[in-house]
Amino acid sequence: MTHRLSALQSLWATTDADLIKDITEDNITDFEQKHRISIPTDLQEYFLYLNGSRGEYDDNFFRFYPLDNFLNVRFKFEDWIGMPYYKDLNQTLFPIEECFVFADYLFHSLTLAIHLYKDKESVLDNYIYCLCGGKYKIVAKSFTEF
């Protein structure tokens, strides 16, 4: 995983997407306790190594979020106005409170979220969802596979 994160860091270094590197394991633990979820090891490595792209889109039009903007889907889109109409996910994506947005593509044309659970040991897959309005599709079984 570190090799992939290093490659992503190198890619972002050639773009206008600046990196944020101020997250500690304590920050991750606090986040997990606050939200009553467990962040899988691969996603923890992402936050510790890169922690997003400072709100900027990279040259491929992806924007990756730092831990402090890592919100569950319901909260992220509760006041959403515009297209695609993400509020429809309230009726289609279950359990919406356990899915957290980590990136978007082309100014929210598509949004990427990961399904997190309360207990690391009982989980086989942390599915990655590609969201568009009220529709979604599983695109990977883990952050690493994504």
Backbone as a printed PyTorch tensor [residue, N CA C, xyz], in Angstrom:
tensor([[[  0.8290,  -1.1960,   0.0000],
         [  0.0000,   0.0000,   0.0000],
         [  0.8700,   1.2560,   0.0000]],

        [[  1.9450,   1.2680,   0.7470],
         [  2.7930,   2.4530,   0.8190],
         [  3.3480,   2.8210,  -0.5480]],

        [[  3.6770,   1.8190,  -1.3780],
         [  4.1750,   2.0850,  -2.7260],
         [  3.1170,   2.8370,  -3.5400]],

        [[  1.8660,   2.4120,  -3.4290],
         [  0.7810,   3.0770,  -4.1530],
         [  0.5680,   4.4990,  -3.6460]],

        [[  0.6490,   4.6710,  -2.3320],
         [  0.4930,   6.0100,  -1.7690],
         [  1.6400,   6.9160,  -2.2000]],

        [[  2.8210,   6.3460,  -2.2720],
         [  3.9790,   7.1140,  -2.7290],
         [  3.7950,   7.5400,  -4.1870]],

        [[  3.2580,   6.6480,  -5.0030],
         [  2.9990,   6.9730,  -6.4060],
         [  1.9530,   8.0780,  -6.5150]],

        [[  0.9180,   8.0000,  -5.6920],
         [ -0.1140,   9.0380,  -5.6990],
         [  0.4730,  10.3730,  -5.2360]],

        [[  1.3170,  10.3170,  -4.2240],
         [  1.9740,  11.5400,  -3.7490],
         [  2.8250,  12.1530,  -4.8590]],

        [[  3.5320,  11.3360,  -5.5990],
         [  4.3520,  11.8280,  -6.7140],
         [  3.4770,  12.4520,  -7.7970]],

        [[  2.3370,  11.8220,  -8.0850],
         [  1.4160,  12.3650,  -9.0730],
         [  0.9090,  13.7330,  -8.6280]],

        [[  0.4850,  13.8250,  -7.3800],
         [ -0.0330,  15.0940,  -6.8780],
         [  1.0590,  16.1590,  -6.8200]],

        [[  2.2990,  15.7530,  -6.6310],
         [  3.4030,  16.7170,  -6.5810],
         [  3.6000,  17.4090,  -7.9360]],

        [[  3.1540,  16.7610,  -9.0160],
         [  3.2930,  17.3580, -10.3490],
         [  2.0900,  18.2060, -10.7270]],

        [[  1.1180,  18.2920,  -9.8250],
         [ -0.0960,  19.0630, -10.0950],
         [ -0.1930,  20.2110,  -9.1020]],

        [[ -1.3000,  20.9020,  -9.1380],
         [ -1.5480,  21.9750,  -8.1840],
         [ -2.1600,  21.4560,  -6.8850]],

        [[ -2.3740,  20.1660,  -6.7750],
         [ -2.9860,  19.5920,  -5.5780],
         [ -1.9380,  19.4620,  -4.4750]],

        [[ -1.9770,  20.3600,  -3.5230],
         [ -1.0370,  20.3250,  -2.4080],
         [ -1.4410,  19.2390,  -1.4230]],

        [[ -0.4790,  18.7830,  -0.6390],
         [ -0.7350,  17.7260,   0.3250],
         [ -0.8410,  18.2890,   1.7380]],

        [[ -1.6060,  17.6160,   2.5640],
         [ -1.7260,  17.9280,   3.9760],
         [ -1.1030,  16.7400,   4.7060]],

        [[ -0.2450,  16.9760,   5.6820],
         [  0.4040,  15.8480,   6.3640],
         [  0.3880,  16.0200,   7.8710]],

        [[ -0.7090,  16.3870,   8.4530],
         [ -0.7160,  16.6730,   9.8770],
         [ -1.6470,  15.7820,  10.6930]],

        [[ -1.8070,  14.5420,  10.2810],
         [ -2.6750,  13.6120,  10.9880],
         [ -1.8250,  12.6030,  11.7630]],

        [[ -2.2460,  12.2990,  12.9690],
         [ -1.5670,  11.3090,  13.7960],
         [ -2.4990,  10.1300,  14.0420]],

        [[ -1.9480,   9.0650,  14.5710],
         [ -2.7800,   7.9110,  14.9310],
         [ -3.8080,   8.2970,  15.9860]],

        [[ -3.4530,   9.2240,  16.8680],
         [ -4.4110,   9.7030,  17.8760],
         [ -5.5940,  10.3990,  17.2230]],

        [[ -5.3490,  11.1690,  16.1580],
         [ -6.4470,  11.8190,  15.4290],
         [ -7.3970,  10.7820,  14.8480]],

        [[ -6.8350,   9.7180,  14.3110],
         [ -7.6600,   8.6490,  13.7280],
         [ -8.4630,   7.9450,  14.8120]],

        [[ -7.8340,   7.6450,  15.9250],
         [ -8.5250,   7.0010,  17.0450],
         [ -9.6580,   7.8860,  17.5620]],

        [[ -9.4060,   9.1790,  17.6910],
         [-10.4500,  10.1170,  18.1300],
         [-11.6260,  10.1220,  17.1540]],

        [[-11.3190,  10.1150,  15.8540],
         [-12.3630,  10.0950,  14.8320],
         [-13.1950,   8.8140,  14.9530]],

        [[-12.5240,   7.6910,  15.1050],
         [-13.2210,   6.4050,  15.2310],
         [-14.1460,   6.4090,  16.4420]],

        [[-13.6750,   6.9120,  17.5550],
         [-14.4900,   6.9440,  18.7710],
         [-15.6710,   7.8970,  18.6220]],

        [[-15.4310,   9.0530,  18.0310],
         [-16.4980,  10.0470,  17.8360],
         [-17.6130,   9.5050,  16.9580]],

        [[-17.2430,   8.7990,  15.8940],
         [-18.2300,   8.3050,  14.9280],
         [-18.6340,   6.8550,  15.1510]],

        [[-18.0150,   6.2170,  16.1290],
         [-18.3190,   4.8200,  16.4770],
         [-18.1500,   3.8860,  15.2920]],

        [[-17.0440,   4.0870,  14.5900],
         [-16.7090,   3.2330,  13.4490],
         [-15.2420,   2.8370,  13.5660]],

        [[-14.8370,   1.9040,  12.7270],
         [-13.4580,   1.4560,  12.6720],
         [-12.9060,   1.7300,  11.2740]],

        [[-11.8300,   2.4850,  11.1990],
         [-11.2040,   2.7760,   9.9160],
         [-10.2150,   1.6590,   9.6060]],

        [[-10.3570,   0.9910,   8.4620],
         [ -9.4510,  -0.1200,   8.1350],
         [ -8.0050,   0.3780,   7.9630]],

        [[ -7.0880,  -0.5310,   8.1300],
         [ -5.6580,  -0.2080,   8.1050],
         [ -5.2390,   0.5020,   6.8240]],

        [[ -5.7240,   0.0610,   5.6660],
         [ -5.3060,   0.6950,   4.4130],
         [ -5.7470,   2.1560,   4.3380]],

        [[ -6.9350,   2.4480,   4.8350],
         [ -7.4160,   3.8290,   4.8320],
         [ -6.6810,   4.6630,   5.8860]],

        [[ -6.3480,   4.0420,   7.0050],
         [ -5.5370,   4.7400,   8.0070],
         [ -4.1970,   5.1460,   7.4120]],

        [[ -3.5800,   4.2480,   6.6480],
         [ -2.3010,   4.5480,   6.0070],
         [ -2.4350,   5.7400,   5.0570]],

        [[ -3.5340,   5.7830,   4.3070],
         [ -3.7820,   6.9160,   3.4100],
         [ -3.8180,   8.2230,   4.2010]],

        [[ -4.5910,   8.2500,   5.2950],
         [ -4.6860,   9.4800,   6.0860],
         [ -3.3390,   9.8630,   6.6940]],

        [[ -2.6090,   8.8740,   7.1930],
         [ -1.3150,   9.1710,   7.8170],
         [ -0.2650,   9.6130,   6.7980]],

        [[ -0.3190,   9.0660,   5.6030],
         [  0.7110,   9.3340,   4.5910],
         [  0.3780,  10.5500,   3.7200]],

        [[ -0.8960,  10.6890,   3.3220],
         [ -1.2730,  11.7700,   2.3990],
         [ -2.2770,  12.7590,   2.9930]],

        [[ -3.3250,  12.2250,   3.5660],
         [ -4.4000,  13.0220,   4.1620],
         [ -5.0180,  14.0240,   3.1890]],

        [[ -5.3350,  13.5800,   2.0110],
         [ -6.0840,  14.4030,   1.0730],
         [ -5.2410,  15.2940,   0.1980]],

        [[ -5.9360,  16.0750,  -0.6140],
         [ -5.2680,  16.9500,  -1.5820],
         [ -5.6220,  18.4240,  -1.3560]],

        [[ -5.7670,  18.8140,  -0.1110],
         [ -6.0310,  20.2110,   0.3000],
         [ -7.2400,  20.8300,  -0.3840]],

        [[ -8.2190,  20.0140,  -0.6960],
         [ -9.4210,  20.5370,  -1.3180],
         [ -9.2760,  20.8780,  -2.7870]],

        [[ -8.1170,  20.5920,  -3.3480],
         [ -7.8690,  20.8920,  -4.7590],
         [ -8.1070,  19.6410,  -5.6060]],

        [[ -8.5210,  19.8560,  -6.8380],
         [ -8.6510,  18.7540,  -7.7860],
         [ -7.3020,  18.5160,  -8.4500]],

        [[ -6.9660,  17.2410,  -8.6640],
         [ -5.7180,  16.9370,  -9.3660],
         [ -5.9440,  17.0620, -10.8740]],

        [[ -4.9220,  16.7660, -11.6460],
         [ -5.0230,  16.9070, -13.1070],
         [ -6.0190,  15.9470, -13.7320]],

        [[ -6.4200,  14.9110, -12.9890],
         [ -7.4320,  13.9620, -13.4740],
         [ -8.8190,  14.2990, -12.9380]],

        [[ -8.9420,  15.4500, -12.2880],
         [-10.1960,  15.9690, -11.7420],
         [-10.7320,  15.1900, -10.5460]],

        [[ -9.8450,  14.5280,  -9.8040],
         [-10.2120,  13.8990,  -8.5390],
         [ -9.8010,  14.8230,  -7.4000]],

        [[-10.6260,  14.8710,  -6.3700],
         [-10.2910,  15.5840,  -5.1440],
         [-10.4440,  14.6010,  -3.9910]],

        [[ -9.3680,  14.3780,  -3.2730],
         [ -9.3770,  13.4730,  -2.1220],
         [ -9.4400,  14.2950,  -0.8410]],

        [[-10.2500,  13.8410,   0.0990],
         [-10.5190,  14.6150,   1.3050],
         [ -9.5770,  14.2530,   2.4520]],

        [[ -9.2470,  15.2360,   3.2630],
         [ -8.4950,  14.9640,   4.4980],
         [ -9.4490,  14.4280,   5.5690]],

        [[ -8.8910,  13.9410,   6.6370],
         [ -9.6960,  13.3510,   7.7130],
         [-10.7410,  14.3280,   8.2410]],

        [[-10.4170,  15.5990,   8.3400],
         [-11.3910,  16.5470,   8.9040],
         [-12.5560,  16.8460,   7.9480]],

        [[-12.4960,  16.3980,   6.7150],
         [-13.6160,  16.5150,   5.7720],
         [-14.1990,  15.1530,   5.4090]],

        [[-13.8390,  14.1280,   6.1370],
         [-14.2870,  12.7560,   5.9180],
         [-15.6260,  12.5910,   6.6370]],

        [[-16.7250,  12.7890,   5.8990],
         [-18.0650,  12.8360,   6.4860],
         [-18.9090,  11.6790,   5.9840]],

        [[-19.8870,  11.2740,   6.8090],
         [-20.7790,  10.2330,   6.3040],
         [-21.6780,  10.8330,   5.2250]],

        [[-22.1780,   9.9810,   4.3610],
         [-22.9190,  10.4110,   3.1750],
         [-24.1280,  11.2550,   3.5580]],

        [[-24.8680,  10.8380,   4.5840],
         [-26.0680,  11.5950,   4.9780],
         [-25.6920,  13.0250,   5.3600]],

        [[-24.6880,  13.1890,   6.1960],
         [-24.2850,  14.5190,   6.6330],
         [-23.6910,  15.3410,   5.4890]],

        [[-22.8810,  14.6940,   4.6590],
         [-22.2340,  15.3880,   3.5380],
         [-23.2620,  16.0180,   2.5940]],

        [[-24.3510,  15.3110,   2.3470],
         [-25.3070,  15.7670,   1.3400],
         [-26.6560,  16.2120,   1.8970]],

        [[-26.7630,  16.4180,   3.2100],
         [-28.0660,  16.7770,   3.7700],
         [-28.5680,  18.1320,   3.2730]],

        [[-27.6800,  19.0530,   2.9530],
         [-28.0820,  20.3640,   2.4330],
         [-27.7240,  20.5280,   0.9570]],

        [[-27.5240,  19.4250,   0.2600],
         [-27.0790,  19.4630,  -1.1310],
         [-28.1320,  20.1040,  -2.0280]],

        [[-27.6700,  21.0550,  -2.8370],
         [-28.5060,  21.6790,  -3.8540],
         [-27.7610,  21.5380,  -5.1700]],

        [[-28.4060,  21.0250,  -6.1730],
         [-27.7590,  20.9020,  -7.4720],
         [-27.8600,  19.5050,  -8.0360]],

        [[-27.1700,  19.3310,  -9.1320],
         [-27.1810,  18.0540,  -9.8410],
         [-25.7820,  17.4530,  -9.8050]],

        [[-25.6450,  16.1580,  -9.6780],
         [-26.7210,  15.1980,  -9.4280],
         [-27.3320,  15.4060,  -8.0410]],

        [[-28.5560,  14.9730,  -7.8790],
         [-29.3110,  15.2150,  -6.6630],
         [-28.9980,  14.1300,  -5.6180]],

        [[-27.9550,  14.3850,  -4.8290],
         [-27.4600,  13.3940,  -3.8710],
         [-28.4050,  13.1390,  -2.6970]],

        [[-29.3500,  14.0150,  -2.4560],
         [-30.2830,  13.7830,  -1.3470],
         [-31.0800,  12.4900,  -1.5420]],

        [[-31.2330,  12.0450,  -2.7890],
         [-31.9590,  10.7990,  -3.0540],
         [-31.2760,   9.5810,  -2.4290]],

        [[-29.9980,   9.7040,  -2.0790],
         [-29.3110,   8.5890,  -1.4270],
         [-29.9440,   8.2420,  -0.0810]],

        [[-30.6500,   9.1760,   0.5300],
         [-31.3260,   8.8980,   1.7980],
         [-32.3390,   7.7710,   1.6550]],

        [[-32.8790,   7.5670,   0.4650],
         [-33.8520,   6.4970,   0.2430],
         [-33.2470,   5.2550,  -0.4140]],

        [[-32.0090,   5.3430,  -0.8930],
         [-31.4770,   4.2180,  -1.6660],
         [-30.2520,   3.5460,  -1.0530]],

        [[-29.4170,   4.2840,  -0.3400],
         [-28.1610,   3.7250,   0.1760],
         [-28.2960,   3.3950,   1.6500]],

        [[-28.2370,   2.1080,   1.9770],
         [-28.3570,   1.6770,   3.3710],
         [-27.1660,   0.8190,   3.7330]],

        [[-26.5670,   0.9480,   4.8970],
         [-26.8200,   1.9960,   5.8830],
         [-26.0030,   3.2520,   5.5610]],

        [[-26.6660,   4.3190,   5.2730],
         [-26.0430,   5.5500,   4.8040],
         [-25.1020,   6.1670,   5.8390]],

        [[-25.3910,   5.9740,   7.1310],
         [-24.5460,   6.5510,   8.1820],
         [-23.1850,   5.8650,   8.2830]],

        [[-23.0530,   4.6620,   7.7280],
         [-21.7840,   3.9260,   7.7780],
         [-20.9460,   4.1180,   6.5150]],

        [[-21.4290,   4.9140,   5.5760],
         [-20.6870,   5.1870,   4.3430],
         [-20.1210,   6.6000,   4.4120]],

        [[-18.7980,   6.7120,   4.2590],
         [-18.1020,   7.9830,   4.4080],
         [-17.4630,   8.3910,   3.0870]],

        [[-17.6340,   9.6540,   2.7220],
         [-17.1090,  10.1980,   1.4770],
         [-15.6230,  10.5080,   1.6310]],

        [[-14.8050,   9.9490,   0.7200],
         [-13.3620,  10.2170,   0.7660],
         [-12.8510,  10.9570,  -0.4650]],

        [[-13.6710,  11.0790,  -1.5180],
         [-13.2190,  11.7670,  -2.7320],
         [-14.4080,  12.0940,  -3.6120]],

        [[-14.1830,  13.0240,  -4.5270],
         [-15.1650,  13.2460,  -5.5710],
         [-14.4360,  13.4630,  -6.8880]],

        [[-15.1860,  13.3370,  -7.9520],
         [-14.6520,  13.4500,  -9.2980],
         [-15.4090,  14.5350, -10.0570]],

        [[-14.6790,  15.3810, -10.7330],
         [-15.2410,  16.3880, -11.6270],
         [-16.3620,  17.1850, -10.9510]],

        [[-15.9980,  17.8150,  -9.8270],
         [-16.9070,  18.7180,  -9.1370],
         [-18.2150,  18.0390,  -8.7370]],

        [[-18.0680,  16.8860,  -8.1460],
         [-19.1700,  16.0710,  -7.6160],
         [-20.0460,  15.4260,  -8.6880]],

        [[-19.5440,  15.3240,  -9.9180],
         [-20.2960,  14.5400, -10.9050],
         [-20.4430,  13.1130, -10.3950]],

        [[-19.3780,  12.6240,  -9.7830],
         [-19.3730,  11.3400,  -9.0890],
         [-18.7190,  11.5590,  -7.7360]],

        [[-19.1350,  10.7770,  -6.7600],
         [-18.5640,  10.8530,  -5.4190],
         [-18.1890,   9.4400,  -4.9930]],

        [[-17.0950,   9.3250,  -4.2580],
         [-16.6170,   8.0210,  -3.7890],
         [-16.7450,   7.9340,  -2.2780]],

        [[-17.2920,   6.8090,  -1.8260],
         [-17.4970,   6.6000,  -0.3990],
         [-17.0690,   5.1860,  -0.0270]],

        [[-16.7280,   5.0120,   1.2390],
         [-16.3260,   3.6990,   1.7560],
         [-17.2700,   3.3030,   2.8840]],

        [[-17.6370,   2.0280,   2.9120],
         [-18.4940,   1.4980,   3.9690],
         [-17.6160,   1.0930,   5.1430]],

        [[-17.8490,   1.7340,   6.2800],
         [-17.0790,   1.4430,   7.4950],
         [-17.9680,   0.7490,   8.5120]],

        [[-17.3540,  -0.0480,   9.3490],
         [-18.0730,  -0.8310,  10.3450],
         [-17.5670,  -0.4840,  11.7340]],

        [[-18.2730,  -0.9780,  12.7310],
         [-17.8870,  -0.7050,  14.1190],
         [-16.6960,  -1.5380,  14.5680]],

        [[-16.5560,  -2.7310,  14.0080],
         [-15.5500,  -3.6720,  14.4900],
         [-14.6840,  -4.1590,  13.3390]],

        [[-13.3770,  -3.9360,  13.4260],
         [-12.4610,  -4.3540,  12.3590],
         [-12.4420,  -5.8690,  12.1780]],

        [[-12.5100,  -6.6110,  13.2650],
         [-12.3530,  -8.0580,  13.1970],
         [-13.5240,  -8.7550,  12.5050]],

        [[-14.7110,  -8.1470,  12.5300],
         [-15.8780,  -8.8240,  11.9650],
         [-16.1190,  -8.4650,  10.4980]],

        [[-15.2280,  -7.7070,   9.9060],
         [-15.4390,  -7.2060,   8.5530],
         [-14.5330,  -7.9070,   7.5550]],

        [[-15.1100,  -8.3490,   6.4700],
         [-14.3110,  -8.9050,   5.3870],
         [-14.0350,  -7.8510,   4.3270]],

        [[-15.0330,  -7.0260,   4.0010],
         [-14.8940,  -6.0520,   2.9260],
         [-15.3930,  -4.6810,   3.3650]],

        [[-14.6350,  -3.6490,   3.0390],
         [-15.0640,  -2.2640,   3.2010],
         [-15.3490,  -1.7480,   1.7880]],

        [[-16.5530,  -2.0040,   1.3230],
         [-16.8880,  -1.6850,  -0.0560],
         [-16.6950,  -0.2090,  -0.3760]],

        [[-16.2140,   0.0480,  -1.5860],
         [-16.1060,   1.3970,  -2.1200],
         [-17.2830,   1.5900,  -3.0670]],

        [[-18.0350,   2.6460,  -2.8430],
         [-19.1940,   2.9660,  -3.6600],
         [-18.8900,   4.1770,  -4.5220]],

        [[-19.3150,   4.1160,  -5.7650],
         [-19.3260,   5.2720,  -6.6490],
         [-20.7650,   5.7770,  -6.6430]],

        [[-20.9530,   7.0220,  -6.2130],
         [-22.2780,   7.6030,  -6.0570],
         [-22.5360,   8.6410,  -7.1390]],

        [[-23.7630,   8.6610,  -7.6290],
         [-24.1760,   9.6880,  -8.5840],
         [-25.6620,   9.9450,  -8.3590]],

        [[-25.9690,  11.0670,  -7.7430],
         [-27.3560,  11.3190,  -7.3700],
         [-27.8260,  10.2480,  -6.4060]],

        [[-28.9840,   9.6730,  -6.6400],
         [-29.5100,   8.6270,  -5.7770],
         [-29.0640,   7.2310,  -6.1590]],

        [[-28.1880,   7.1260,  -7.1410],
         [-27.7110,   5.8200,  -7.5890],
         [-26.3010,   5.5730,  -7.0810]],

        [[-25.9690,   4.2860,  -6.9580],
         [-24.6200,   3.9210,  -6.5280],
         [-24.2530,   2.5590,  -7.0940]],

        [[-22.9480,   2.3190,  -7.1220],
         [-22.4310,   1.0350,  -7.5860],
         [-21.1970,   0.7020,  -6.7750]],

        [[-21.0580,  -0.5550,  -6.3960],
         [-19.8380,  -1.0030,  -5.7130],
         [-18.7480,  -1.1210,  -6.7660]],

        [[-17.6150,  -0.4410,  -6.5270],
         [-16.5200,  -0.4540,  -7.5010],
         [-15.2660,  -1.1590,  -6.9800]],

        [[-15.2260,  -1.4470,  -5.6850],
         [-14.0850,  -2.1730,  -5.1070],
         [-14.4920,  -2.7430,  -3.7540]],

        [[-13.7400,  -3.7490,  -3.2950],
         [-14.0200,  -4.3740,  -2.0080],
         [-13.2320,  -3.7580,  -0.8640]],

        [[-12.2920,  -2.8590,  -1.1960],
         [-11.4810,  -2.2150,  -0.1650],
         [-10.8490,  -0.9630,  -0.7340]],

        [[-10.2910,  -0.1400,   0.1370],
         [ -9.5890,   1.0620,  -0.3030],
         [ -8.3680,   0.6670,  -1.1150]],

        [[ -7.6770,  -0.3870,  -0.7010],
         [ -6.4940,  -0.8480,  -1.4440],
         [ -6.8760,  -1.2910,  -2.8600]],

        [[ -7.9670,  -2.0500,  -2.9820],
         [ -8.3960,  -2.4950,  -4.3090],
         [ -8.7970,  -1.3260,  -5.1820]],

        [[ -9.3840,  -0.3090,  -4.5870],
         [ -9.7750,   0.8750,  -5.3410],
         [ -8.5350,   1.5210,  -5.9510]]])
